[in-house]
Amino acid sequence: MKRYGLLGRSLAHSFSQKYFTEKFRKLGIDARYDNFEIQDAGEIKELIRRIPELAGLNVTIPYKTEILPHLDQLDPAVEAMGAANTVVIRDGRTIGYNTDVDGFHTSIKPFLAHGMERALILGSGGAAKAVKYVLNRLGIETLVVSRNPGQRGDIGYAAINENAVAFHLLIVNTTPLGTWPDVATKPDIPYRALTRDHLLFDLVYNPEETAFLREGKQAGAQTINGLQMLHTQAERSWKLWNS
């Protein structure tokens, strides 16, 4: 039996295990998908040694960037953006891919309107790197907002004023803020500056409407949650594992 799984630190409420377990049941596939909670990205090597049936892994917070040095090969897109969320395992060798790129691109592109030339990316983790990669390839300028700005060009939340929000009609939340059960939390930005010309995209999918998206909706902005992105990236992972 082939085995697959999700690598992360806290996976009690993850989507992937339920999604793939149901997929395997419906299609009559003899396979298993497990959650693997680890404390260090380097544990992937021991995991593969311990479970030789492993054929593929998804990677989530906080290991999308930390996993890279522990993989044998990286897809060119992963090398360019610096984050992987999917690992293909063949003959004990690991290859890193990023299916967040496919998921985000598919989800966001139909909603991009004229004038959305600049975007605020809230968060600077692995998911933010995929979002930045997609938007830049679509010709959209990006400004990354981080709790601990360190990379050149990143800024802190204290620097986000009403003018910054008005200037960036696309705002993408890549942080876990607002995820169940902490549904009251949201990124600290001046929501009063939002308008009906804004588009707010939240990678969080549980709950379907986060506090971040609710603020956007109240201002008349268009809002999108991360559910379609999640489905798309999961199916892309499955294709990579079985290519």
Contacts in CASP RR format, 6 or more apart in sequence:
PFRMAT RR
TARGET T0000
AUTHOR 0000-0000-0000
METHOD contacts of the structure
MODEL  1
MKRYGLLGRSLAHSFSQKYFTEKFRKLGIDARYDNFEIQDAGEIKELIRR
IPELAGLNVTIPYKTEILPHLDQLDPAVEAMGAANTVVIRDGRTIGYNTD
VDGFHTSIKPFLAHGMERALILGSGGAAKAVKYVLNRLGIETLVVSRNPG
QRGDIGYAAINENAVAFHLLIVNTTPLGTWPDVATKPDIPYRALTRDHLL
FDLVYNPEETAFLREGKQAGAQTINGLQMLHTQAERSWKLWNS
1 30 0 8 1.000
1 31 0 8 1.000
1 32 0 8 1.000
1 53 0 8 1.000
2 30 0 8 1.000
2 31 0 8 1.000
2 32 0 8 1.000
2 53 0 8 1.000
2 55 0 8 1.000
3 31 0 8 1.000
3 32 0 8 1.000
3 33 0 8 1.000
3 34 0 8 1.000
3 51 0 8 1.000
3 53 0 8 1.000
3 54 0 8 1.000
3 55 0 8 1.000
4 20 0 8 1.000
4 31 0 8 1.000
4 32 0 8 1.000
4 33 0 8 1.000
4 34 0 8 1.000
4 54 0 8 1.000
4 55 0 8 1.000
4 56 0 8 1.000
4 57 0 8 1.000
4 58 0 8 1.000
4 241 0 8 1.000
5 16 0 8 1.000
5 17 0 8 1.000
5 20 0 8 1.000
5 33 0 8 1.000
5 34 0 8 1.000
5 35 0 8 1.000
5 36 0 8 1.000
5 54 0 8 1.000
5 56 0 8 1.000
5 57 0 8 1.000
5 58 0 8 1.000
6 14 0 8 1.000
6 16 0 8 1.000
6 17 0 8 1.000
6 33 0 8 1.000
6 34 0 8 1.000
6 35 0 8 1.000
6 36 0 8 1.000
6 57 0 8 1.000
6 58 0 8 1.000
6 59 0 8 1.000
6 60 0 8 1.000
7 36 0 8 1.000
7 38 0 8 1.000
7 41 0 8 1.000
7 44 0 8 1.000
7 47 0 8 1.000
7 57 0 8 1.000
7 58 0 8 1.000
7 59 0 8 1.000
7 60 0 8 1.000
7 63 0 8 1.000
7 67 0 8 1.000
7 87 0 8 1.000
8 35 0 8 1.000
8 36 0 8 1.000
8 37 0 8 1.000
8 38 0 8 1.000
8 59 0 8 1.000
8 60 0 8 1.000
8 61 0 8 1.000
8 62 0 8 1.000
8 63 0 8 1.000
9 37 0 8 1.000
9 38 0 8 1.000
9 39 0 8 1.000
9 61 0 8 1.000
9 62 0 8 1.000
9 63 0 8 1.000
10 37 0 8 1.000
10 61 0 8 1.000
11 17 0 8 1.000
11 35 0 8 1.000
11 36 0 8 1.000
11 37 0 8 1.000
11 60 0 8 1.000
13 179 0 8 1.000
13 180 0 8 1.000
13 206 0 8 1.000
14 35 0 8 1.000
14 60 0 8 1.000
15 205 0 8 1.000
15 206 0 8 1.000
15 230 0 8 1.000
15 234 0 8 1.000
16 33 0 8 1.000
16 35 0 8 1.000
16 58 0 8 1.000
16 60 0 8 1.000
16 234 0 8 1.000
17 33 0 8 1.000
17 34 0 8 1.000
17 35 0 8 1.000
19 231 0 8 1.000
19 234 0 8 1.000
20 31 0 8 1.000
20 33 0 8 1.000
20 234 0 8 1.000
20 238 0 8 1.000
21 32 0 8 1.000
21 33 0 8 1.000
23 29 0 8 1.000
23 238 0 8 1.000
24 30 0 8 1.000
24 31 0 8 1.000
24 32 0 8 1.000
24 33 0 8 1.000
36 47 0 8 1.000
36 57 0 8 1.000
38 44 0 8 1.000
38 47 0 8 1.000
38 63 0 8 1.000
41 63 0 8 1.000
41 66 0 8 1.000
41 67 0 8 1.000
41 69 0 8 1.000
41 70 0 8 1.000
42 67 0 8 1.000
42 70 0 8 1.000
44 57 0 8 1.000
44 67 0 8 1.000
44 70 0 8 1.000
44 71 0 8 1.000
44 87 0 8 1.000
44 94 0 8 1.000
45 70 0 8 1.000
47 54 0 8 1.000
48 54 0 8 1.000
48 89 0 8 1.000
48 92 0 8 1.000
48 94 0 8 1.000
52 92 0 8 1.000
54 89 0 8 1.000
55 88 0 8 1.000
55 89 0 8 1.000
55 90 0 8 1.000
55 241 0 8 1.000
56 86 0 8 1.000
56 87 0 8 1.000
56 88 0 8 1.000
56 89 0 8 1.000
56 237 0 8 1.000
56 241 0 8 1.000
57 86 0 8 1.000
57 87 0 8 1.000
57 89 0 8 1.000
58 85 0 8 1.000
58 86 0 8 1.000
58 87 0 8 1.000
58 234 0 8 1.000
58 237 0 8 1.000
59 67 0 8 1.000
59 84 0 8 1.000
59 85 0 8 1.000
59 86 0 8 1.000
59 87 0 8 1.000
60 85 0 8 1.000
61 127 0 8 1.000
61 176 0 8 1.000
62 125 0 8 1.000
64 83 0 8 1.000
64 84 0 8 1.000
64 85 0 8 1.000
64 125 0 8 1.000
64 126 0 8 1.000
64 127 0 8 1.000
64 129 0 8 1.000
65 82 0 8 1.000
65 83 0 8 1.000
65 125 0 8 1.000
65 126 0 8 1.000
65 129 0 8 1.000
67 84 0 8 1.000
67 87 0 8 1.000
67 96 0 8 1.000
68 74 0 8 1.000
68 78 0 8 1.000
68 82 0 8 1.000
68 83 0 8 1.000
68 84 0 8 1.000
68 96 0 8 1.000
70 94 0 8 1.000
71 84 0 8 1.000
71 87 0 8 1.000
71 94 0 8 1.000
71 95 0 8 1.000
71 96 0 8 1.000
72 93 0 8 1.000
72 94 0 8 1.000
72 95 0 8 1.000
73 93 0 8 1.000
73 94 0 8 1.000
73 95 0 8 1.000
73 96 0 8 1.000
74 84 0 8 1.000
74 95 0 8 1.000
74 96 0 8 1.000
75 84 0 8 1.000
75 95 0 8 1.000
75 96 0 8 1.000
75 97 0 8 1.000
75 98 0 8 1.000
77 97 0 8 1.000
77 98 0 8 1.000
77 101 0 8 1.000
77 133 0 8 1.000
78 84 0 8 1.000
78 96 0 8 1.000
78 97 0 8 1.000
78 98 0 8 1.000
80 133 0 8 1.000
81 98 0 8 1.000
81 101 0 8 1.000
81 129 0 8 1.000
81 130 0 8 1.000
81 132 0 8 1.000
81 133 0 8 1.000
82 126 0 8 1.000
82 129 0 8 1.000
83 98 0 8 1.000
83 100 0 8 1.000
83 125 0 8 1.000
83 126 0 8 1.000
83 127 0 8 1.000
83 129 0 8 1.000
83 130 0 8 1.000
84 96 0 8 1.000
84 97 0 8 1.000
84 98 0 8 1.000
85 97 0 8 1.000
85 98 0 8 1.000
85 99 0 8 1.000
85 100 0 8 1.000
85 126 0 8 1.000
85 127 0 8 1.000
85 130 0 8 1.000
85 233 0 8 1.000
85 237 0 8 1.000
86 96 0 8 1.000
86 97 0 8 1.000
86 98 0 8 1.000
86 99 0 8 1.000
86 233 0 8 1.000
86 236 0 8 1.000
86 237 0 8 1.000
86 240 0 8 1.000
87 94 0 8 1.000
87 95 0 8 1.000
87 96 0 8 1.000
87 97 0 8 1.000
88 94 0 8 1.000
88 95 0 8 1.000
88 96 0 8 1.000
88 97 0 8 1.000
88 240 0 8 1.000
88 241 0 8 1.000
88 243 0 8 1.000
89 95 0 8 1.000
97 237 0 8 1.000
97 240 0 8 1.000
98 130 0 8 1.000
98 133 0 8 1.000
99 232 0 8 1.000
99 233 0 8 1.000
99 234 0 8 1.000
99 236 0 8 1.000
99 237 0 8 1.000
99 240 0 8 1.000
100 126 0 8 1.000
100 127 0 8 1.000
100 130 0 8 1.000
100 131 0 8 1.000
100 229 0 8 1.000
100 233 0 8 1.000
101 130 0 8 1.000
101 133 0 8 1.000
101 134 0 8 1.000
102 232 0 8 1.000
102 233 0 8 1.000
102 236 0 8 1.000
103 228 0 8 1.000
103 229 0 8 1.000
103 230 0 8 1.000
103 232 0 8 1.000
103 233 0 8 1.000
103 236 0 8 1.000
104 130 0 8 1.000
104 131 0 8 1.000
104 134 0 8 1.000
104 203 0 8 1.000
104 229 0 8 1.000
105 134 0 8 1.000
105 138 0 8 1.000
106 228 0 8 1.000
106 229 0 8 1.000
106 232 0 8 1.000
107 201 0 8 1.000
107 224 0 8 1.000
107 226 0 8 1.000
107 228 0 8 1.000
107 229 0 8 1.000
107 232 0 8 1.000
108 134 0 8 1.000
108 135 0 8 1.000
108 201 0 8 1.000
108 224 0 8 1.000
109 138 0 8 1.000
111 199 0 8 1.000
111 222 0 8 1.000
111 224 0 8 1.000
112 138 0 8 1.000
112 140 0 8 1.000
112 170 0 8 1.000
112 199 0 8 1.000
113 169 0 8 1.000
113 199 0 8 1.000
115 169 0 8 1.000
116 140 0 8 1.000
116 169 0 8 1.000
116 170 0 8 1.000
116 199 0 8 1.000
117 139 0 8 1.000
117 140 0 8 1.000
117 141 0 8 1.000
117 169 0 8 1.000
118 140 0 8 1.000
118 141 0 8 1.000
118 142 0 8 1.000
118 143 0 8 1.000
118 167 0 8 1.000
118 168 0 8 1.000
118 169 0 8 1.000
118 170 0 8 1.000
119 135 0 8 1.000
119 140 0 8 1.000
119 141 0 8 1.000
119 142 0 8 1.000
119 143 0 8 1.000
119 168 0 8 1.000
119 169 0 8 1.000
119 170 0 8 1.000
119 171 0 8 1.000
119 172 0 8 1.000
120 142 0 8 1.000
120 143 0 8 1.000
120 145 0 8 1.000
120 160 0 8 1.000
120 164 0 8 1.000
120 165 0 8 1.000
120 168 0 8 1.000
120 170 0 8 1.000
120 171 0 8 1.000
120 172 0 8 1.000
120 189 0 8 1.000
121 128 0 8 1.000
121 131 0 8 1.000
121 132 0 8 1.000
121 135 0 8 1.000
121 142 0 8 1.000
121 143 0 8 1.000
121 144 0 8 1.000
121 145 0 8 1.000
121 172 0 8 1.000
121 174 0 8 1.000
122 128 0 8 1.000
122 145 0 8 1.000
122 171 0 8 1.000
122 172 0 8 1.000
122 173 0 8 1.000
122 174 0 8 1.000
122 175 0 8 1.000
122 187 0 8 1.000
122 189 0 8 1.000
123 144 0 8 1.000
123 145 0 8 1.000
123 146 0 8 1.000
123 147 0 8 1.000
123 173 0 8 1.000
123 174 0 8 1.000
123 175 0 8 1.000
123 187 0 8 1.000
124 144 0 8 1.000
124 145 0 8 1.000
124 146 0 8 1.000
124 148 0 8 1.000
124 149 0 8 1.000
124 151 0 8 1.000
124 154 0 8 1.000
125 174 0 8 1.000
126 174 0 8 1.000
127 174 0 8 1.000
127 203 0 8 1.000
128 144 0 8 1.000
128 174 0 8 1.000
131 142 0 8 1.000
131 172 0 8 1.000
131 174 0 8 1.000
131 203 0 8 1.000
132 142 0 8 1.000
132 144 0 8 1.000
135 142 0 8 1.000
135 170 0 8 1.000
135 172 0 8 1.000
136 142 0 8 1.000
140 170 0 8 1.000
143 153 0 8 1.000
143 155 0 8 1.000
143 164 0 8 1.000
143 168 0 8 1.000
144 151 0 8 1.000
144 153 0 8 1.000
144 154 0 8 1.000
144 155 0 8 1.000
145 154 0 8 1.000
145 155 0 8 1.000
145 156 0 8 1.000
145 157 0 8 1.000
145 159 0 8 1.000
145 160 0 8 1.000
145 187 0 8 1.000
145 189 0 8 1.000
146 154 0 8 1.000
146 155 0 8 1.000
146 156 0 8 1.000
147 156 0 8 1.000
147 157 0 8 1.000
149 155 0 8 1.000
149 156 0 8 1.000
157 187 0 8 1.000
157 188 0 8 1.000
157 189 0 8 1.000
160 188 0 8 1.000
160 189 0 8 1.000
160 190 0 8 1.000
161 190 0 8 1.000
162 190 0 8 1.000
162 192 0 8 1.000
162 193 0 8 1.000
163 193 0 8 1.000
165 171 0 8 1.000
165 189 0 8 1.000
165 190 0 8 1.000
165 191 0 8 1.000
165 193 0 8 1.000
165 194 0 8 1.000
165 198 0 8 1.000
166 193 0 8 1.000
166 195 0 8 1.000
169 197 0 8 1.000
169 198 0 8 1.000
169 199 0 8 1.000
170 198 0 8 1.000
170 199 0 8 1.000
170 201 0 8 1.000
171 189 0 8 1.000
171 198 0 8 1.000
171 199 0 8 1.000
171 200 0 8 1.000
171 201 0 8 1.000
172 200 0 8 1.000
172 201 0 8 1.000
172 202 0 8 1.000
172 203 0 8 1.000
173 187 0 8 1.000
173 200 0 8 1.000
173 201 0 8 1.000
173 202 0 8 1.000
173 203 0 8 1.000
173 204 0 8 1.000
173 210 0 8 1.000
173 212 0 8 1.000
174 203 0 8 1.000
175 187 0 8 1.000
176 204 0 8 1.000
177 185 0 8 1.000
177 186 0 8 1.000
177 187 0 8 1.000
177 204 0 8 1.000
177 210 0 8 1.000
177 212 0 8 1.000
178 184 0 8 1.000
178 185 0 8 1.000
178 186 0 8 1.000
178 204 0 8 1.000
178 207 0 8 1.000
178 210 0 8 1.000
178 211 0 8 1.000
178 212 0 8 1.000
179 204 0 8 1.000
179 206 0 8 1.000
179 210 0 8 1.000
180 206 0 8 1.000
180 207 0 8 1.000
183 207 0 8 1.000
183 210 0 8 1.000
183 211 0 8 1.000
184 211 0 8 1.000
185 211 0 8 1.000
186 210 0 8 1.000
186 211 0 8 1.000
186 212 0 8 1.000
186 215 0 8 1.000
187 212 0 8 1.000
191 215 0 8 1.000
191 216 0 8 1.000
191 219 0 8 1.000
194 200 0 8 1.000
194 215 0 8 1.000
194 216 0 8 1.000
194 219 0 8 1.000
194 220 0 8 1.000
194 221 0 8 1.000
195 219 0 8 1.000
195 220 0 8 1.000
195 221 0 8 1.000
196 219 0 8 1.000
196 220 0 8 1.000
196 221 0 8 1.000
197 221 0 8 1.000
198 216 0 8 1.000
198 219 0 8 1.000
198 220 0 8 1.000
198 221 0 8 1.000
198 222 0 8 1.000
199 221 0 8 1.000
199 222 0 8 1.000
199 223 0 8 1.000
199 224 0 8 1.000
200 212 0 8 1.000
200 213 0 8 1.000
200 215 0 8 1.000
200 216 0 8 1.000
200 221 0 8 1.000
200 222 0 8 1.000
200 223 0 8 1.000
200 224 0 8 1.000
201 223 0 8 1.000
201 224 0 8 1.000
201 226 0 8 1.000
202 210 0 8 1.000
202 212 0 8 1.000
202 213 0 8 1.000
202 223 0 8 1.000
202 224 0 8 1.000
202 225 0 8 1.000
202 226 0 8 1.000
203 226 0 8 1.000
203 229 0 8 1.000
204 210 0 8 1.000
204 212 0 8 1.000
204 225 0 8 1.000
204 226 0 8 1.000
205 225 0 8 1.000
205 226 0 8 1.000
205 227 0 8 1.000
205 229 0 8 1.000
205 230 0 8 1.000
208 225 0 8 1.000
208 227 0 8 1.000
209 217 0 8 1.000
209 223 0 8 1.000
209 225 0 8 1.000
210 225 0 8 1.000
213 223 0 8 1.000
213 224 0 8 1.000
213 225 0 8 1.000
216 223 0 8 1.000
217 223 0 8 1.000
END
